[in-house]
Amino acid sequence: MSYEIVESCVNCWACEPLCPSQAIFEARPHFLIDAKKCTECEGDFAEPQCAGICPIEGAILNPFGELANPPGSLTGIPPERLEEVMAEIQAR
């Protein structure tokens, strides 16, 4: 099993140099992960490096098809509160 980069990837290059197994490669229209090479960072890191560095919430799926970096993971703002928080920020 391996992690997967999905179409919301913006090709920012943040993840590619961090992959200890060199499983991430540039493709069109976005980066991909070679499932045969992906080790899920086991033996190298406690957390998957691609999901930890990705600046796009929801761009990486774990081996179970779940979001590895779900909405709110970067900001700490729960998705159900995002609209309210944005309104507060704009009101300043």
ABEGO torsion letter per residue (X at the ends): XBBBBBAABAGAGAAAAABAAGABBBBOABBBBBAAABAGGBGABABBAAAAABABBGABBBAAGBBABBBGAAAGBBAAAAAAAAAAAAAX
